[in-house]
Amino acid sequence: MPTSRHDVVIVGAGQAGLAMSHCLSRRDIDHVVLERHEVASAWVRQRWDSLRLLTPNWMTRLPGAGPFDGPADGFAPASDVAAHLRNYASTIDAPVVSDCAVERIEPDASGWRVSTSQGAIRARAVVLATGHGTTPRIPPAATALSATLRTIGALEYKNPDAIEDGGVLVVGASASGTQIADELARAGRSVVLAVGEHVRAVRSYRGHDLYWWLERTGLLDEQYDTVDDIRRVRATPSFQLVGSDDGRRVDLDALQSRGVQLAGRLVGSERGRAIFSGSLANACASADLKLERLLSQFDQFASERGLDDLSDPWRPARTIVPEPRLEVRTAALRTVIWATGHTPTFPDIGAPVFDRLGRLVHDGGIVGTTGLYVLGLPFLRRRRSSFIDGAGADAEALAERIDAHLASRNVA
Ligand SMILES: Cc1cc2nc3c(=O)[nH]c(=O)nc-3n(C[C@H](O)[C@H](O)[C@H](O)COP(=O)(O)OP(=O)(O)OC[C@H]3O[C@@H](n4cnc5c(N)ncnc54)[C@H](O)[C@@H]3O)c2cc1C
């Protein structure tokens, strides 16, 4: 049972909450980490069985932790990530209270009143580290599909055997959607993939992993306040990429070669049919162009830095776009998997901190000037913010602000 007063309450014991705990401990700031389940629960409860990191192991870096136990260029299974985080929590001696769900936070005279399933706590500052999303973003026009079909979110998917016999519609062609469509097709299932705006990727380029390039060129460290349209960039889908031992591709060409049928963006359903837009060719052309631009950026970087130990530049062929499927009879389907991205689920917050679309308003993780902070959201402070590798620097930057906030209240 937590004591009833702390300088800082951190909500959530994933990588973000733990990294923040470490940064606060280093500054001798009193705090507690409240976790509704157990440390690293998202990596156990909200990942499919075969999931491996799509970032190489060398990117599993956390402040105060040793290197990840595994080959630097390998891709760890989710269970190993969970074990690594549990080990991290004990190494840094994080004051985690498990099975303690934060239900509501509201401002009070001392800062914040935090109501939990184990009682109330007063805190001078609160850090929301509750993850970047668990509720699937379902296109409103498509909710009617739920009436006839079994629908699940990508984070509820476990493996092909747990999906009823019959056709599967996977909606969304980002990392989750393409990986799940790939696994189902390889298990012999009939899969339609609804594809809207997407980000095509290559696993490696000129002898190096994609993330080697993103790190070297500084793209992962781009700052949120230097980007033109940060809202649009934050909503960009993830790369069509998988971390695997066989270097498998999961772009649309690879998926088609494994039997996945492509359709355009799902726009609705009527009279027993799922309806798709005819925009597939445009979406593919745009993704091909963006990938070419990214690879050209890498080439330019290589030539400016005189990197001469690289293999020759190349470009993947343009995506082969099939005749667009504009509809699929729902009778041919049994399951819909929403891989359309997720929205974060925060505890109830008794303060006006959301915009009219329900998004938390923050400036690089600082929510107003009241001692409320958020960590772990996409491109929170830098492009790598929502990766394991992004938690440390963001937590350190916010710990500095928390320190200043607590000191200013002491003076007052
Ligand atoms: C499918 C998938 C694949 C990914 N692959 C990679 C990858 O390859 N490499 C990479 O670096 N990143 C990857 N990520 C991104 C990221 O690393 C994870 O999403 C990570 O889990 C985020 O860490 P977090 O600490 O921000 O949140 P989480 O890990 O989600 O932790 C949040 C914690 O808060 C707790 N919580 C939530 N609400 C409350 C409450 N009200 N009260 C108390 N506790 C609460 C939850 O139980 C949870 O334990 C992936 C994400 C997904 C979804």
The ligand as an ORCA input file, in Angstrom:
! r2SCAN-3c Opt
* xyz 0 1
  C       2.907     -3.999    -31.452
  C       3.966     -3.078    -30.973
  C       5.288     -3.271    -31.348
  C       6.287     -2.406    -30.897
  N       7.573     -2.616    -31.285
  C       8.555     -1.819    -30.819
  C       9.920     -2.041    -31.162
  O      10.242     -2.906    -31.961
  N      10.876     -1.252    -30.603
  C      10.571     -0.249    -29.729
  O      11.482      0.404    -29.229
  N       9.275      0.018    -29.436
  C       8.274     -0.740    -29.953
  N       6.968     -0.458    -29.637
  C       6.646      0.818    -28.976
  C       6.854      0.926    -27.489
  O       8.155      0.548    -27.101
  C       5.844      0.194    -26.661
  O       4.528      0.605    -27.011
  C       6.025      0.360    -25.142
  O       5.244     -0.606    -24.519
  C       5.655      1.745    -24.627
  O       6.166      1.890    -23.320
  P       5.487      2.848    -22.283
  O       6.219      2.712    -20.999
  O       5.329      4.195    -22.864
  O       4.010      2.256    -22.144
  P       3.525      0.779    -21.779
  O       4.552     -0.232    -22.010
  O       2.195      0.626    -22.462
  O       3.323      0.884    -20.221
  C       2.272      1.610    -19.642
  C       1.946      0.985    -18.325
  O       0.976      1.799    -17.682
  C       0.048      0.979    -17.027
  N      -1.174      1.755    -16.850
  C      -1.986      2.224    -17.820
  N      -3.017      2.914    -17.271
  C      -2.831      2.871    -15.919
  C      -3.555      3.399    -14.816
  N      -4.674      4.122    -14.993
  N      -3.083      3.172    -13.571
  C      -1.928      2.464    -13.388
  N      -1.218      1.931    -14.397
  C      -1.665      2.141    -15.652
  C      -0.101     -0.218    -17.952
  O      -0.586     -1.343    -17.273
  C       1.325     -0.396    -18.456
  O       2.064     -1.308    -17.695
  C       5.943     -1.308    -30.068
  C       4.620     -1.115    -29.698
  C       3.641     -1.990    -30.140
  C       2.218     -1.739    -29.747
*
